[in-house]
Amino acid sequence: MNRRAFLKTAGAGSAASLAWARKKRNLKVGHTGITWVNFGPRAGKNPGSDPATIERTFQAIGGLGFYGLELFSWQIQGIEDQGGLAGYIEKYNLPLISAYGGPNLLDSAKRRENIADCVKWARLLKKYNGRVVTIGPNGVPRASYNFQEHRADILLTLNEFGKALADIGLTGCLHQHTGTCIESREETYAVLEAVDTRYVKFGPDIGQLQKGGSDPVQVVKDFLPIVNHMHLKDYSGGPDWLGYCPLGEGKVNIPAILDMMDGKKLAGMVMVELDASPGMPLSPEKSSAMAKAYLEKQGVAFRSAA
Protein backbone atom coordinates (compact mmCIF):
# COMPACT_ATOMS: atom_id res chain seq x y z
CA MET A 1 0.00 0.00 0.00
CA ASN A 2 1.44 3.39 -1.00
CA ARG A 3 1.38 6.45 1.25
CA ARG A 4 -1.66 8.04 -0.43
CA ALA A 5 -3.71 4.85 -0.17
CA PHE A 6 -2.65 4.41 3.44
CA LEU A 7 -3.71 7.94 4.39
CA LYS A 8 -7.01 7.55 2.59
CA THR A 9 -7.75 4.29 4.42
CA ALA A 10 -6.67 5.73 7.77
CA GLY A 11 -8.83 8.79 7.19
CA ALA A 12 -11.84 6.65 6.42
CA GLY A 13 -11.24 4.70 9.59
CA SER A 14 -10.99 7.87 11.65
CA ALA A 15 -14.20 9.21 10.11
CA ALA A 16 -15.97 5.95 10.94
CA SER A 17 -14.72 6.15 14.52
CA LEU A 18 -15.94 9.73 14.84
CA ALA A 19 -19.31 8.81 13.36
CA TRP A 20 -19.62 5.97 15.86
CA ALA A 21 -18.68 8.28 18.72
CA ARG A 22 -21.45 10.67 17.63
CA LYS A 23 -24.04 7.89 17.40
CA LYS A 24 -26.93 8.51 19.76
CA ARG A 25 -28.30 5.45 21.44
CA ASN A 26 -32.02 4.90 21.96
CA LEU A 27 -31.58 4.14 25.63
CA LYS A 28 -32.80 5.83 28.81
CA VAL A 29 -30.60 5.14 31.82
CA GLY A 30 -31.40 5.42 35.51
CA HIS A 31 -29.37 4.93 38.68
CA THR A 32 -29.89 2.85 41.82
CA GLY A 33 -29.62 4.43 45.27
CA ILE A 34 -27.28 1.90 46.87
CA THR A 35 -24.23 4.15 46.61
CA TRP A 36 -25.79 6.66 49.00
CA VAL A 37 -26.91 4.18 51.67
CA ASN A 38 -23.66 4.26 53.68
CA PHE A 39 -23.43 8.03 53.60
CA GLY A 40 -26.61 9.07 55.42
CA PRO A 41 -27.19 8.95 59.19
CA ARG A 42 -28.51 5.67 60.51
CA ALA A 43 -32.27 5.82 61.05
CA GLY A 44 -33.55 3.02 63.27
CA LYS A 45 -33.17 -0.39 61.69
CA ASN A 46 -33.01 0.93 58.15
CA PRO A 47 -29.85 2.88 57.29
CA GLY A 48 -30.55 5.03 54.30
CA SER A 49 -34.29 5.39 54.84
CA ASP A 50 -33.91 8.67 56.72
CA PRO A 51 -35.22 11.74 54.88
CA ALA A 52 -31.76 13.32 54.53
CA THR A 53 -30.33 10.33 52.69
CA ILE A 54 -33.42 9.88 50.55
CA GLU A 55 -33.34 13.54 49.52
CA ARG A 56 -29.61 13.49 48.83
CA THR A 57 -30.14 10.47 46.58
CA PHE A 58 -32.98 12.08 44.63
CA GLN A 59 -31.10 15.38 44.35
CA ALA A 60 -27.92 13.81 43.00
CA ILE A 61 -29.51 11.42 40.51
CA GLY A 62 -32.13 13.90 39.36
CA GLY A 63 -29.59 16.69 39.09
CA LEU A 64 -27.42 14.67 36.74
CA GLY A 65 -30.29 13.99 34.38
CA PHE A 66 -30.78 10.26 34.93
CA TYR A 67 -34.22 9.05 33.90
CA GLY A 68 -35.21 7.06 36.97
CA LEU A 69 -34.32 5.67 40.38
CA GLU A 70 -34.30 2.30 42.12
CA LEU A 71 -34.47 2.08 45.91
CA PHE A 72 -34.40 -0.84 48.32
CA SER A 73 -37.77 -2.14 49.46
CA TRP A 74 -36.92 -1.28 53.06
CA GLN A 75 -36.18 2.31 52.08
CA ILE A 76 -39.62 2.67 50.55
CA GLN A 77 -41.21 1.16 53.64
CA GLY A 78 -39.08 3.20 56.04
CA ILE A 79 -39.77 6.56 54.42
CA GLU A 80 -43.52 5.91 54.11
CA ASP A 81 -44.04 6.65 57.81
CA GLN A 82 -42.09 9.89 57.36
CA GLY A 83 -44.17 11.44 54.63
CA GLY A 84 -43.51 9.07 51.75
CA LEU A 85 -41.78 9.62 48.42
CA ALA A 86 -44.23 11.75 46.48
CA GLY A 87 -42.61 15.04 47.51
CA TYR A 88 -39.14 13.93 46.39
CA ILE A 89 -40.39 12.54 43.09
CA GLU A 90 -42.11 15.82 42.29
CA LYS A 91 -39.37 18.13 43.59
CA TYR A 92 -36.57 16.46 41.62
CA ASN A 93 -38.69 15.29 38.68
CA LEU A 94 -37.26 11.81 39.12
CA PRO A 95 -39.54 8.77 38.72
CA LEU A 96 -39.26 5.78 41.01
CA ILE A 97 -38.89 2.91 38.55
CA SER A 98 -38.09 -0.12 40.69
CA ALA A 99 -37.44 -1.55 44.12
CA TYR A 100 -34.95 -4.22 45.14
CA GLY A 101 -36.12 -7.00 47.45
CA GLY A 102 -37.91 -10.31 47.52
CA PRO A 103 -39.05 -13.30 49.57
CA ASN A 104 -36.85 -16.04 50.95
CA LEU A 105 -36.64 -18.44 48.01
CA LEU A 106 -35.71 -21.47 50.11
CA ASP A 107 -38.17 -21.34 53.01
CA SER A 108 -41.07 -23.46 51.81
CA ALA A 109 -42.74 -23.46 55.24
CA LYS A 110 -43.22 -19.69 55.15
CA ARG A 111 -43.56 -19.21 51.40
CA ARG A 112 -47.04 -17.70 51.45
CA GLU A 113 -46.25 -15.49 54.44
CA ASN A 114 -43.02 -14.23 52.90
CA ILE A 115 -44.68 -13.46 49.57
CA ALA A 116 -47.55 -11.65 51.31
CA ASP A 117 -45.06 -9.48 53.22
CA CYS A 118 -43.29 -8.57 49.98
CA VAL A 119 -46.53 -7.73 48.22
CA LYS A 120 -47.21 -5.12 50.93
CA TRP A 121 -44.14 -3.07 50.00
CA ALA A 122 -44.65 -3.84 46.32
CA ARG A 123 -48.00 -2.06 46.59
CA LEU A 124 -46.12 1.02 47.83
CA LEU A 125 -43.92 0.83 44.76
CA LYS A 126 -47.05 0.66 42.61
CA LYS A 127 -48.53 3.60 44.52
CA TYR A 128 -45.61 5.73 43.29
CA ASN A 129 -46.01 4.45 39.71
CA GLY A 130 -43.08 2.05 39.93
CA ARG A 131 -42.96 -0.74 37.40
CA VAL A 132 -40.46 -3.42 38.39
CA VAL A 133 -39.49 -5.44 41.43
CA THR A 134 -35.84 -6.44 41.20
CA ILE A 135 -36.02 -9.84 42.87
CA GLY A 136 -32.88 -10.29 44.96
CA PRO A 137 -32.22 -13.88 46.09
CA ASN A 138 -31.47 -14.45 49.77
CA GLY A 139 -27.94 -15.04 50.96
CA VAL A 140 -26.60 -18.52 51.72
CA PRO A 141 -23.33 -20.01 53.03
CA ARG A 142 -21.91 -20.70 49.59
CA ALA A 143 -19.25 -23.17 50.81
CA SER A 144 -21.90 -25.65 51.96
CA TYR A 145 -24.80 -24.65 49.71
CA ASN A 146 -26.29 -27.29 47.38
CA PHE A 147 -28.36 -25.65 44.66
CA GLN A 148 -29.98 -28.87 43.46
CA GLU A 149 -31.45 -29.50 46.90
CA HIS A 150 -33.29 -26.17 46.72
CA ARG A 151 -33.98 -25.84 43.00
CA ALA A 152 -37.65 -26.84 43.20
CA ASP A 153 -38.41 -24.44 46.07
CA ILE A 154 -36.62 -21.58 44.29
CA LEU A 155 -38.66 -22.09 41.13
CA LEU A 156 -41.97 -22.45 42.94
CA THR A 157 -41.43 -19.33 45.04
CA LEU A 158 -40.29 -17.28 42.06
CA ASN A 159 -43.31 -18.35 40.02
CA GLU A 160 -45.78 -17.60 42.82
CA PHE A 161 -44.17 -14.25 43.62
CA GLY A 162 -44.07 -13.30 39.96
CA LYS A 163 -47.78 -14.06 39.61
CA ALA A 164 -48.58 -12.04 42.73
CA LEU A 165 -46.68 -9.07 41.31
CA ALA A 166 -48.40 -9.38 37.95
CA ASP A 167 -51.75 -9.31 39.74
CA ILE A 168 -51.00 -5.80 41.03
CA GLY A 169 -49.52 -4.58 37.77
CA LEU A 170 -45.80 -5.00 38.42
CA THR A 171 -43.10 -7.03 36.66
CA GLY A 172 -40.79 -9.25 38.67
CA CYS A 173 -37.22 -9.50 37.35
CA LEU A 174 -34.84 -12.06 38.80
CA HIS A 175 -31.51 -10.50 39.77
CA GLN A 176 -28.73 -13.07 40.21
CA HIS A 177 -26.28 -12.05 42.93
CA THR A 178 -23.01 -13.22 44.44
CA GLY A 179 -23.25 -14.79 47.89
CA THR A 180 -26.85 -15.86 47.36
CA CYS A 181 -28.78 -18.97 46.35
CA ILE A 182 -28.50 -17.93 42.67
CA GLU A 183 -24.93 -16.88 41.93
CA SER A 184 -23.13 -19.06 39.40
CA ARG A 185 -23.64 -19.31 35.67
CA GLU A 186 -25.03 -22.82 36.08
CA GLU A 187 -27.53 -21.73 38.75
CA THR A 188 -28.61 -18.70 36.73
CA TYR A 189 -29.21 -20.73 33.58
CA ALA A 190 -30.94 -23.54 35.47
CA VAL A 191 -33.44 -21.11 36.97
CA LEU A 192 -34.06 -18.97 33.90
CA GLU A 193 -34.53 -22.00 31.65
CA ALA A 194 -37.16 -23.50 33.98
CA VAL A 195 -38.99 -20.54 35.55
CA ASP A 196 -42.35 -19.39 34.18
CA THR A 197 -41.20 -16.43 32.08
CA ARG A 198 -44.77 -15.19 31.66
CA TYR A 199 -44.40 -13.91 35.21
CA VAL A 200 -40.67 -13.83 35.97
CA LYS A 201 -38.32 -11.88 33.72
CA PHE A 202 -34.56 -11.33 33.99
CA GLY A 203 -32.92 -8.28 35.52
CA PRO A 204 -29.21 -9.12 35.35
CA ASP A 205 -26.49 -7.37 37.28
CA ILE A 206 -23.63 -7.48 34.81
CA GLY A 207 -21.02 -6.58 37.42
CA GLN A 208 -22.22 -9.37 39.68
CA LEU A 209 -22.04 -11.76 36.72
CA GLN A 210 -18.41 -10.79 36.11
CA LYS A 211 -17.57 -11.12 39.80
CA GLY A 212 -19.28 -14.51 39.95
CA GLY A 213 -17.17 -15.88 37.10
CA SER A 214 -19.64 -15.55 34.20
CA ASP A 215 -19.31 -13.73 30.90
CA PRO A 216 -21.91 -10.93 31.22
CA VAL A 217 -22.16 -10.38 27.46
CA GLN A 218 -22.92 -14.03 26.76
CA VAL A 219 -25.46 -14.32 29.58
CA VAL A 220 -27.33 -11.20 28.46
CA LYS A 221 -27.24 -12.40 24.85
CA ASP A 222 -28.59 -15.83 25.78
CA PHE A 223 -31.55 -14.42 27.70
CA LEU A 224 -32.06 -11.12 25.90
CA PRO A 225 -35.75 -11.81 25.06
CA ILE A 226 -36.64 -11.85 28.79
CA VAL A 227 -34.26 -9.09 29.96
CA ASN A 228 -36.59 -6.37 31.24
CA HIS A 229 -34.35 -4.52 33.71
CA MET A 230 -30.63 -4.28 34.38
CA HIS A 231 -28.00 -3.12 36.84
CA LEU A 232 -25.23 -1.63 34.71
CA LYS A 233 -22.10 -2.14 36.77
CA ASP A 234 -18.39 -2.66 36.20
CA TYR A 235 -16.02 -4.91 38.14
CA SER A 236 -12.26 -4.61 38.61
CA GLY A 237 -11.63 -6.72 41.72
CA GLY A 238 -10.07 -3.73 43.48
CA PRO A 239 -10.21 -2.87 47.19
CA ASP A 240 -13.06 -0.35 47.00
CA TRP A 241 -16.80 -0.63 46.28
CA LEU A 242 -16.69 -4.37 47.09
CA GLY A 243 -14.51 -4.91 44.03
CA TYR A 244 -16.68 -2.89 41.67
CA CYS A 245 -15.58 0.34 40.03
CA PRO A 246 -16.83 3.31 37.98
CA LEU A 247 -18.08 2.37 34.53
CA GLY A 248 -15.34 1.81 31.97
CA GLU A 249 -12.61 1.14 34.54
CA GLY A 250 -13.12 -2.59 34.94
CA LYS A 251 -13.41 -5.88 33.08
CA VAL A 252 -17.01 -5.72 31.86
CA ASN A 253 -17.53 -5.04 28.16
CA ILE A 254 -19.95 -2.19 28.75
CA PRO A 255 -20.21 -1.09 25.08
CA ALA A 256 -21.27 -4.60 24.03
CA ILE A 257 -23.97 -4.60 26.70
CA LEU A 258 -25.18 -1.17 25.56
CA ASP A 259 -25.32 -2.43 21.97
CA MET A 260 -27.73 -5.19 23.00
CA MET A 261 -29.89 -2.91 25.12
CA ASP A 262 -30.01 -0.11 22.54
CA GLY A 263 -33.65 0.42 21.56
CA LYS A 264 -34.91 -2.59 23.54
CA LYS A 265 -38.32 -2.12 25.15
CA LEU A 266 -38.10 -2.77 28.89
CA ALA A 267 -40.61 -3.03 31.71
CA GLY A 268 -37.99 -1.32 33.86
CA MET A 269 -34.79 0.48 32.97
CA VAL A 270 -31.04 0.07 32.62
CA MET A 271 -29.80 1.29 36.02
CA VAL A 272 -26.22 2.38 36.72
CA GLU A 273 -25.05 0.93 40.02
CA LEU A 274 -21.94 1.11 42.17
CA ASP A 275 -22.08 -0.66 45.52
CA ALA A 276 -21.25 1.36 48.60
CA SER A 277 -18.42 0.33 50.91
CA PRO A 278 -16.64 1.83 53.90
CA GLY A 279 -13.96 4.35 52.98
CA MET A 280 -15.01 4.87 49.39
CA PRO A 281 -12.42 7.01 47.55
CA LEU A 282 -15.12 9.06 45.79
CA SER A 283 -18.42 10.52 46.92
CA PRO A 284 -21.58 9.04 45.39
CA GLU A 285 -22.09 12.32 43.54
CA LYS A 286 -18.63 12.10 41.96
CA SER A 287 -18.89 8.45 40.93
CA SER A 288 -22.35 8.93 39.43
CA ALA A 289 -21.10 11.99 37.51
CA MET A 290 -18.25 9.84 36.17
CA ALA A 291 -20.77 7.22 35.06
CA LYS A 292 -22.76 9.86 33.22
CA ALA A 293 -19.65 11.20 31.48
CA TYR A 294 -18.63 7.70 30.40
CA LEU A 295 -22.09 6.90 29.06
CA GLU A 296 -22.29 10.16 27.15
CA LYS A 297 -19.12 9.12 25.34
CA GLN A 298 -20.93 5.88 24.47
CA GLY A 299 -23.78 7.82 22.87
CA VAL A 300 -26.24 7.74 25.78
CA ALA A 301 -28.22 10.97 26.19
CA PHE A 302 -29.49 12.36 29.47
CA ARG A 303 -32.45 14.60 30.20
CA SER A 304 -32.11 18.21 31.28
CA ALA A 305 -30.91 18.40 34.88
CA ALA A 306 -33.62 18.76 37.51
N, C-alpha and C positions, 0 to 999 in steps of 0.2 A: 504494500500500500504506500503510495507516494504521500508527500506532506499535505498536499491540497485535499486529497481524499480523506486522509486522517483527520484533518481539521473539520472537514464537512461532517464526518461521522460523529466526531466528538461534540460538535455543535448541536447536532440533532439529538444526541443523547442528553446534553445539558438542557435543551429546550423541553424534552420529554420529562425530565426530572422536575423542571420548574412548573410544567403544566400539572404534573401529579401533585406537587406541593400546594398548588392553588385549588386543587379539587375540593369541592365542598361536599362533605358527607351528609346524607339524609339520616341524621342520628341525633336524638335529644338525650343528653347525659345528665344524670343527677348525682347525688353524693349521699353516702350514709353518714350517720351522726356519731359513729363509734369513736372517731378520733378525738372528739371533745369530751367523752365520758370521764376520762381521768383528770380533766382540767378543772371541772366545777367543784364546788364544795359538796361534801357528802350530805345527802338529805335522807335521813332515816335508813331504811334498808336498801334504797334504790339510788346509788350514786349516779348522778347525771339526770335525775328526774326533777331536780330543783329548778325553779323558774330562771335563775341566772344562767345555768348551763343550757337550758332549752333555748333561751333567747339568744345566747351567744352562737349557738349552732345555727339557728335560723338566720341570724344576721350575717354570719360569715358565708354560708352557702348561697343565700339569696343575693348577697352583695356581689358575689362573683359571677352571677348569671347562670348558675346551674338550674336545671328545669324541674327538679323535684328532690325530695328528701325521704330517707328511710330512717326510722327510729326503732329502738328495741320495744317489744311489747310492754315491758315493765315501765319504760319511760312514759308511754301513752297512758297506762293505768295510773302511774304515780302523779302525773301532772293534771289528771282529770279532776282530782279533789282540790286542785289549786287554781281552778279557773279554766282548765282545758287548753286546747291548742288553737281554737278558732282565731283568737286575737293575734297570735304569731303568724299564722298562715296569711291572714289579711294584711298585717303590717308589713311583712317582708315579701308578699306576693309569691310565696313559695309553697306549692302543693305538697301535701303528705301523700306519697305514692304507695309506700309499703311499710310493713312492720316485720321485724325478725323475732321469731319464737316458734313454739310448737309443743305438742304433747310428748310425754315419754313414749318412745316407740317400742320399748321392750316390755313394759309393765302391762301384761294382759289383764291382770286382776282389776286394775283401775283405768282401763282403757276408756270407758264411757265417761267416767268422772274427769279424767284428764282432758279429753276432747271438749267436754262441756265447759270446763274452766277456760280453755283457749278460745272457744267461741265467744265468751263474754268480752275479752279484750279485742277480738276480731270485729265485733260489732262497733266498738269505739273507732277502730280504723275505718270501717264503713261509714260511720257517722261523719267523719271528716273527709269523705269522698276518696279514701284510699282504695286501691285496686288489688293489691297482691299481699299475701302472707308468705314471707320467705321462711320456709319450714326448716329450722335448724335442728338436726338430730341431737339427742342427748349424749353427753360424754360417757365414756366407758374406759376401764383399765385396759388399754390396747394390748399389753403384754399377755394377758390371759383371756382376751375376748375371742369368742368363736362365733363368727358371723352366721354360719350355717345353722347354728342352734337357735338363732333369733330371727332368721330370714322371714319366716311365716308371720310372726307377730309384727315385724316392721312393715311388711306389705299390707297386712290387714288394717293396721292403725293408720298408715298413710292414706289408704283408700277411703276409710271412714271419715277421716279428718278432711280430706279433699272434698268429699261429698257434702259434708257439713258446711264447708266454706262456700261451695257453689250454691248452696241453698240460700245463703244470705248475700249472694252477688259478688263474691270474692274469688280470686284464683290462688290456689296453693301451688307454690313452686319449691320443690325439694332443693336444698342447698347442702351439698356434701361438704364435710368439714373435718379437718384433722383433729385427732383426739376423740372422735365420736364413734358411734356405731355404724356410720357410713363414711369411710375415709378413703380407702384404696380404690384403685381403678376397677378391680374385680368386684368390689362391693357396690360401687356406683353403677356399673353396667348391669350387675345382677338385679338391682332394684329397678332401674329405669326400664329394663327390658321386660319386667314382669308386672310393674305397677299399672293401675288403670289410668291411662293417660288422658281419658276424658275428664278426669277430676284432678290429677296430679301432674303438673308440668315440671320443667327443669329450670332452676335458677342457679347456674353454676357460679362458684367463686373461683376464678381462674388462677388467682394467687395460691389459694388453698390446694388446687389441683397440682400446681407446680411443686409446692412444698411437700405434698403427699406422694410425690414420685410419678405423677401422671403427666402426659403431654396435653396441656390445656387446649391447644389448637385441634388436636385429633378428637378429644372428647367432645368439644363443642360441635365440631363437624359431624360427628357420628349421631348426635342427638339434636341437631339444629332445628328440626321440625317442631320439637316440643320445648325449645328454649324460649321462655317468656319473661325472663328477668335475669339480671346478671350483676355480680360484684366484680368490677373491673379493678384488678389489683395486681401489683408486680411483686416479685419475690427475689431477693438476693442472697438470703441466708446470713445476713449481717447481724450485728448485735442489737440493733434498734428495731422498734416496731414489730417485735416478735419474729424478726427475720424478713419482714416485708420492707418495701422501700417505695419512694415516689415513682410514679409511672415513668417508664423509659430507662430506669436505672438498674433493672434487674434482668432476670432470665426469661421472662414471659414475652412471647412474640405478640406484643400489643397490636401492632398494625394488622397482623393476620386476623386477629380477633375482630378488630374494627371492620375489616373487609367483610367478614361474614355477617356482622350485625347491621351493616349499612343498609338502610331502607327496610329492615325487617320489622313487621308489625308485632308489637309486644303487648301483653296484658300489663306489664310493669314498665321497667326502664333499665337501661344500663346505668349502674351506680358506681361511681368511683369510691374506693374504700382504701383506707390505710389504718390498720389496727393501732390502737393506742398502747403505749407501754411506759413504764416509769423512766424518767430521764430522757424523754424524746429530744433529739437535737434540734428539732424545728417545732414551732407552734403549729397547731392545726390550721390556722389561717395561712401560714406560709406554705405548708405542704399541699393544701388544697389549691392555692394559687399556682404552685408549680405544676400540679396536675392539669389545671386549666391551660396553662401555657403550652404544655406538651401536647395536649389534645388539639389545641388550635393549630399547631404545626402539622397535625395529622388530618386537618381539614374539618374538624368538628367545630361547629358554630355555637355560640352561647347567646342567651337572650340579654337584653339591656339590663344592667345592674339594677337591683331593687333600690 
